């Protein structure tokens, strides 16, 4: 699963998220030295990360799992859903459309072992990811 926020200012959107975290406007997410975001409530902290990719069509996020634990579907869904909520709450003036794919997007997700079999991409997903 990946999330694409369609914008002509992907770097600005990414900088906004980091700035909101730095200023404590976002308290449930943090980012690390690699620029990846992790959900900070105790039960989710460091269980996975959302990795940003600045693309010409927008800002894409894929999930990065831990090397020592298999990523569960539940955790996978929580990270994507809550991160999409966070970006919407703090950056909705910087994107026009958010598209979230289902299941593993092996182009942007990084985790050990398959979570699910990657689905065939629809025409819109192929367009967005090409």
Buried (B, 14 or more C-beta within 10 A) or exposed (E): BBBBBBBEBBEEBBEBBBEBBEEEEBEBBBBEEEEBBBBBEEEBEEBBBBBBBEBEBBBBBBBBBBEEEEBEEEBBEBBBEBBBEBBEEBBEEBBEEBBBBEBBBEEBBBBEEEBEEBEEBEEEBEEBBE
